């Protein structure tokens, strides 16, 4: 190990090296707990009544609902009928203080597996399908530049914007790959005759699929031009939807849903920029996917949160993005896939590492009885929502503080389980971690004394003094004053009392509160020995989380 690292309080000069903008206080309109629904939840009056009843009966389970436009390319009258049902549903939610947004569930399309057996959902599709460089066409996806397709998404945007939703979230099929079977063994992008013709005009020479595919293998400049062409195709769809939405509902914000693969491709930022430019409003982004089963444990869900937080940094933390909401999902949406506790811990960890809302896709009307969703998912989430809402509220205008390093999130997680705060994304750095640092940590085989020595080697705003395996996540104001300390018990047994040393405290420091998920806040006293300040937090439940409110 290297010599003692810089303490947090002397590292403020590094504060904004990885920070695009200082978080601003919310104007009260940003949701924290968003419940995402499937089309089946509004396919009939009875389906919506059942869904609405369990939301109403579990106050706090969400403060916003995302409705869905559904899959396929269907007639205008079908969408008109759906809009009427949604309008009534949104009015009912508004009456109980819950806002409504909308998921534009399909633009290009998700792949042929979603159409086989459901051909009637694609009755209006008369245009060319997405085509790969091998010539294989995805029948139930669309060429992104086809005029008929673009007019269809404009029609849908106009109709659903009439509902005046808070946000319209465009789904993750707005991408230049993963449209199977066309994308199997293919270069990125649509290779239909029209797209190849347009690219040929751009290049000033004639290409065929075969000649262009061969040329891309060895010509990096040509590849960049093709890549830009593909991104422009996606941005054209984002622009079409955003223009129509803004024309009909100038107050509605646009947003984009991504998947894990998007962490390494640049089209996300370009799409967000177009949405912002076309509306003049802030936009939202949903990073991440995966870890949809409790059997994947705290590790999979926490690594996912870290990766989502890192993505904010990766695309430069643009100031026009006001919502960063990770996808928190169950799959399939049945009783045995996730627990409400697992959803809560993942939500807390995501908020702690710098995201500011959570999108919960945890039920569907055609999968389980509403009563089961109510008691197994919505009730425990409602029981824990007060702590999540409080955590989000008191951490407005703060940043994560911890050690950063260009290492994988899996390794960063293993290092963080020693209780040394880490910084996967945007925040205030306490110093740099090397791959040597993180690989030297093997928590299951380390003595508690060795872990304590390691903590002393990496001083931070919050440090465990007693044995503890889990995460410490300090949040500090932009001038370095400690506001809160998140604590996640990553084990499946209770964690006994934890004594923590605090630094970078505000001058008024008489008491703090400990807030654990699904429990009432507990007032704690601070202890001072002249040089240091300490607090002892109570026993923490297995696979649970909470925070110290300073």
VOGU-34688 format. One record per residue (C-alpha): residue in one letter; x, y, z. Coordinates in steps of 0.05 Angstrom, whole numbers. Last residue first. Layout:
REM residues N
  rest    east   north      up
     A       X       Y       Z
...
***
This chain:
REM residues 550
  rest    east   north      up
     X    -519     317     202
     X    -567     264     178
     X    -535     196     186
     X    -561     148     136
     X    -595      81     126
     X    -588      15      92
     X    -609     -58      94
     X    -584    -125      71
     X    -590    -151     142
     X    -616    -100     193
     X    -572     -46     223
     X    -556     -43     298
     X    -553      28     324
     X    -506      83     302
     X    -449     106     347
     X    -423     177     334
     X    -353     205     339
     X    -318     272     335
     X    -242     278     338
     X    -188     320     369
     X    -218     344     435
     X    -249     277     451
     X    -318     294     424
     X    -381     251     425
     X    -442     265     382
     X    -511     247     407
     X    -562     207     367
     X    -635     220     350
     X    -669     160     319
     X    -710     167     255
     X    -768     117     249
     X    -756      52     213
     X    -772      25     143
     X    -703      42     117
     X    -656      67     171
     X    -652     141     191
     X    -600     159     244
     X    -605     231     266
     X    -549     278     288
     X    -538     321     348
     X    -494     377     376
     X    -456     397     314
     X    -465     471     300
     X    -397     486     268
     X    -410     442     207
     X    -371     378     204
     X    -311     364     159
     X    -295     303     201
     X    -333     243     229
     X    -309     181     265
     X    -359     123     264
     X    -377      72     316
     X    -421      17     288
     X    -471     -22     331
     X    -480     -94     307
     X    -494    -109     234
     X    -552    -157     225
     X    -543    -216     179
     X    -549    -223     103
     X    -490    -178      88
     X    -486    -114      47
     X    -502     -67     105
     X    -506       0      70
     X    -490      65     107
     X    -501     135      78
     X    -466     192     113
     X    -498     261     111
     X    -484     336     104
     X    -409     340     114
     X    -381     409      94
     X    -336     408      33
     X    -351     474      -3
     X    -396     438     -52
     X    -435     409       6
     X    -416     339      27
     X    -446     270      20
     X    -410     212      53
     X    -421     141      28
     X    -399      85      76
     X    -410      16      46
     X    -409     -52      79
     X    -369     -97     125
     X    -362     -67     195
     X    -317     -78     255
     X    -311     -14     297
     X    -277      51     281
     X    -312      64     215
     X    -290     128     180
     X    -329     187     154
     X    -301     249     119
     X    -242     209      95
     X    -174     181     114
     X    -146     126      69
     X     -88      96     108
     X    -129      97     172
     X    -181      56     135
     X    -129       5     114
     X    -106      -4     186
     X    -178     -16     205
     X    -183     -69     150
     X    -121    -104     176
     X    -149    -103     247
     X    -214    -134     223
     X    -174    -191     193
     X    -179    -199     118
     X    -200    -263      81
     X    -272    -246      62
     X    -251    -173      49
     X    -197    -186      -3
     X    -165    -118     -16
     X     -98    -116     -52
     X    -134    -113    -118
     X    -162     -45    -100
     X     -96     -12     -85
     X     -58     -44    -143
     X    -113     -19    -190
     X     -96      50    -166
     X    -140      93    -122
     X    -137     168    -127
     X    -150     221     -74
     X    -207     248     -30
     X    -245     268     -92
     X    -307     311     -90
     X    -364     287    -134
     X    -385     258    -200
     X    -380     183    -212
     X    -353     121    -177
     X    -327     158    -115
     X    -307     111     -60
     X    -316     115      16
     X    -274      66      56
     X    -321      19      93
     X    -282     -44      74
     X    -339     -59      26
     X    -313      -1     -17
     X    -254     -43     -42
     X    -300     -98     -67
     X    -345     -46     -99
     X    -287     -12    -135
     X    -265     -80    -162
     X    -334     -92    -192
     X    -339     -20    -215
     X    -277     -31    -257
     X    -217      13    -244
     X    -200      84    -264
     X    -198     108    -193
     X    -235     151    -144
     X    -232     158     -68
     X    -292     190     -34
     X    -342     246     -28
     X    -410     246     -62
     X    -437     316     -76
     X    -489     360     -43
     X    -539     411     -69
     X    -600     370     -50
     X    -577     319       2
     X    -630     335      54
     X    -686     323       4
     X    -661     258     -27
     X    -649     227      42
     X    -717     249      66
     X    -751     219       5
     X    -713     154      15
     X    -729     152      89
     X    -803     165      76
     X    -803     113      20
     X    -786      55      65
     X    -857      36      86
     X    -883      52      17
     X    -832       5     -13
     X    -853     -49      37
     X    -926     -37      18
     X    -916     -33     -58
     X    -877     -98     -66
     X    -903    -159     -29
     X    -969    -132      -1
     X    -994     -93     -62
     X    -962    -136    -115
     X    -998    -196     -84
     X   -1065    -159     -81
     X   -1057    -139    -154
     X   -1054    -212    -176
     X    -993    -227    -217
     X    -968    -224    -289
     X   -1020    -191    -334
     X   -1025    -127    -294
     X    -950    -115    -293
     X    -904    -102    -234
     X    -835     -79    -214
     X    -810     -27    -262
     X    -784      24    -212
     X    -751      86    -239
     X    -708     120    -186
     X    -692     194    -176
     X    -631     236    -158
     X    -570     196    -179
     X    -507     213    -140
     X    -479     152    -106
     X    -527     156     -47
     X    -588     159     -93
     X    -566      95    -127
     X    -552      61     -61
     X    -620      80     -34
     X    -656      53     -95
     X    -618     -12     -93
     X    -633     -20     -19
     X    -707      -4     -31
     X    -715     -52     -89
     X    -683    -109     -50
     X    -729     -95       9
     X    -790     -97     -37
     X    -769    -166     -57
     X    -748    -190    -126
     X    -758    -249    -173
     X    -803    -296    -134
     X    -869    -259    -135
     X    -870    -243    -209
     X    -849    -187    -256
     X    -800    -231    -293
     X    -756    -197    -282
     X    -756    -142    -229
     X    -730     -74    -245
     X    -695     -13    -218
     X    -674      30    -278
     X    -631      87    -255
     X    -659     158    -253
     X    -616     217    -270
     X    -662     277    -275
     X    -640     349    -288
     X    -599     339    -351
     X    -587     409    -380
     X    -523     418    -339
     X    -487     362    -375
     X    -451     314    -327
     X    -393     302    -376
     X    -416     240    -413
     X    -372     193    -372
     X    -385     230    -307
     X    -459     214    -309
     X    -440     144    -332
     X    -401     132    -269
     X    -464     139    -227
     X    -499      86    -269
     X    -438      41    -262
     X    -439      50    -187
     X    -513      34    -184
     X    -502     -30    -224
     X    -445     -49    -178
     X    -494     -40    -120
     X    -547     -84    -152
     X    -499    -140    -169
     X    -466    -139    -101
     X    -530    -134     -60
     X    -552    -201     -85
     X    -558    -231    -154
     X    -609    -279    -123
     X    -653    -217    -112
     X    -665    -217    -187
     X    -664    -159    -235
     X    -590    -143    -231
     X    -592    -116    -303
     X    -602     -48    -334
     X    -570      20    -330
     X    -580      93    -344
     X    -646     133    -344
     X    -638     203    -371
     X    -679     266    -361
     X    -683     332    -398
     X    -682     406    -381
     X    -724     450    -426
     X    -712     490    -490
     X    -756     439    -525
     X    -719     424    -590
     X    -651     440    -561
     X    -660     397    -499
     X    -684     336    -538
     X    -628     345    -589
     X    -576     349    -533
     X    -604     286    -500
     X    -599     249    -566
     X    -527     272    -577
     X    -508     252    -505
     X    -536     182    -513
     X    -504     169    -582
     X    -435     164    -552
     X    -429      89    -539
     X    -396      57    -479
     X    -448      63    -424
     X    -502      52    -476
     X    -492     -23    -469
     X    -520     -20    -399
     X    -587       6    -424
     X    -615      74    -437
     X    -681     111    -427
     X    -687     182    -454
     X    -724     243    -429
     X    -765     301    -456
     X    -799     354    -414
     X    -872     374    -420
     X    -887     448    -410
     X    -894     465    -484
     X    -948     413    -494
     X    -973     408    -566
     X    -915     440    -603
     X    -865     415    -551
     X    -888     343    -561
     X    -886     350    -636
     X    -816     378    -638
     X    -790     327    -587
     X    -816     267    -625
     X    -786     290    -692
     X    -721     311    -659
     X    -711     245    -624
     X    -725     209    -690
     X    -675     253    -728
     X    -625     243    -671
     X    -626     168    -685
     X    -610     177    -759
     X    -557     229    -741
     X    -524     176    -697
     X    -521     129    -756
     X    -491     182    -802
     X    -439     198    -748
     X    -420     125    -745
     X    -414     122    -821
     X    -368     183    -822
     X    -327     153    -765
     X    -322      87    -803
     X    -298     124    -866
     X    -242     156    -826
     X    -224      89    -794
     X    -217      54    -862
     X    -198     -19    -853
     X    -262     -58    -837
     X    -308      -2    -861
     X    -287     -15    -933
     X    -313     -86    -932
     X    -381     -66    -905
     X    -385      -8    -955
     X    -370     -53   -1015
     X    -419    -108    -994
     X    -476     -62    -974
     X    -468     -23   -1039
     X    -435      45   -1042
     X    -437      99   -1096
     X    -394     160   -1088
     X    -402     232   -1064
     X    -397     212    -991
     X    -462     244    -970
     X    -497     218   -1032
     X    -472     148   -1016
     X    -498     155    -945
     X    -567     172    -971
     X    -566     112   -1019
     X    -543      64    -964
     X    -600      90    -921
     X    -651      81    -977
     X    -626      11    -996
     X    -631     -13    -924
     X    -566     -16    -884
     X    -591       9    -817
     X    -536      22    -767
     X    -480     -16    -733
     X    -441     -69    -770
     X    -475    -136    -773
     X    -462    -206    -747
     X    -531    -207    -715
     X    -560    -136    -721
     X    -616    -155    -770
     X    -641    -212    -725
     X    -645    -174    -679
     X    -646     -99    -671
     X    -588     -93    -621
     X    -552     -35    -655
     X    -562      38    -674
     X    -605      57    -615
     X    -673      85    -600
     X    -698      18    -573
     X    -681      46    -505
     X    -749      78    -494
     X    -766     152    -502
     X    -789     180    -435
     X    -842     235    -441
     X    -840     278    -379
     X    -891     316    -336
     X    -949     292    -379
     X    -994     342    -415
     X   -1043     289    -440
     X   -1042     323    -508
     X    -970     301    -513
     X    -997     231    -524
     X   -1032     249    -589
     X    -977     294    -617
     X    -922     244    -602
     X    -961     187    -634
     X    -971     226    -698
     X    -898     246    -699
     X    -879     173    -690
     X    -922     154    -750
     X    -895     211    -793
     X    -824     187    -780
     X    -843     116    -801
     X    -875     141    -865
     X    -814     184    -881
     X    -764     126    -873
     X    -701     152    -838
     X    -699     105    -777
     X    -714      42    -819
     X    -763       6    -774
     X    -767     -55    -730
     X    -818    -112    -735
     X    -791    -142    -799
     X    -717    -139    -780
     X    -685    -146    -848
     X    -623    -188    -862
     X    -579    -158    -916
     X    -513    -175    -883
     X    -502    -102    -866
     X    -566    -103    -825
     X    -636     -78    -844
     X    -687     -42    -801
     X    -754     -53    -834
     X    -781     -16    -894
     X    -849      17    -889
     X    -921      -7    -888
     X    -926     -17    -813
     X    -998      -2    -793
     X   -1017     -73    -772
     X    -957     -81    -727
     X    -995    -101    -664
     X   -1033    -153    -705
     X    -967    -191    -716
     X    -964    -210    -643
     X    -941    -282    -651
     X    -873    -259    -675
     X    -870    -184    -661
     X    -829    -179    -597
     X    -779    -231    -620
     X    -769    -189    -683
     X    -728    -136    -646
     X    -737     -77    -599
     X    -769     -26    -646
     X    -749      38    -681
     X    -796      80    -637
     X    -828      39    -582
     X    -845      50    -509
     X    -856     125    -509
     X    -860     122    -433
     X    -906     174    -403
     X    -907     217    -341
     X    -959     228    -288
     X    -959     262    -220
     X    -986     233    -156
     X   -1023     278    -107
     X   -1084     235     -94
     X   -1130     274    -141
     X   -1074     277    -193
     X   -1074     201    -195
     X   -1148     200    -212
     X   -1139     253    -266
     X   -1081     213    -296
     X   -1126     151    -301
     X   -1181     190    -337
     X   -1130     218    -386
     X   -1099     149    -396
     X   -1166     119    -416
     X   -1177     175    -466
     X   -1106     169    -493
     X   -1118      94    -504
     X   -1179     108    -547
     X   -1140     158    -589
     X   -1082     108    -595
     X   -1128      56    -625
     X   -1159     109    -670
     X   -1090     127    -698
     X   -1078      56    -720
     X   -1024      12    -689
     X    -949       6    -698
     X    -924     -41    -644
     X    -912     -38    -569
     X    -947       4    -517
     X    -956      79    -504
     X    -937      67    -431
     X    -956     103    -367
     X    -902     127    -320
     X    -927     141    -249
     X    -900     195    -202
     X    -896     203    -126
     X    -889     129    -112
     X    -900      78     -56
     X    -915     136      -9
     X    -988     120       0
     X   -1001      46      -7
     X   -1077      40     -15
     X   -1077      91     -72
     X   -1025      51    -111
     X   -1063     -14     -97
     X   -1129      16    -120
     X   -1100      49    -182
     X   -1075     -17    -209
     X   -1141     -54    -198
     X   -1181       4    -227
     X   -1133       7    -286
     X   -1143     -66    -303
     X   -1218     -59    -295
     X   -1222       2    -341
     X   -1184     -37    -394
     X   -1115     -37    -427
     X   -1089      11    -374
     X   -1044     -34    -332
     X   -1032     -79    -392
     X    -993     -23    -426
     X    -937     -34    -374
     X    -926      12    -315
     X    -866      50    -288
     X    -869      74    -216
     X    -826     135    -202
     X    -799     149    -132
     X    -759     214    -127
     X    -799     263    -170
     X    -770     331    -187
     X    -822     385    -183
     X    -802     416    -116
     X    -757     469    -146
     X    -699     423    -132
     X    -635     453    -104
     X    -579     456    -155
     X    -525     404    -163
     X    -457     436    -179
     X    -439     427    -252
     X    -394     385    -296
     X    -357     351    -239
     X    -297     308    -251
     X    -242     359    -235
     X    -293     398    -194
     X    -271     381    -124
     X    -197     372    -135
     X    -180     438     -99
     X    -223     412     -43
     X    -171     359     -26
     X    -145     386      40
     X    -210     372      78
     X    -216     303      48
     X    -151     279      77
     X     -94     266      29
     X     -71     193      27
     X     -26     159      77
     X      32     123      43
     X      21      71     -12
     X       0       0       0
***
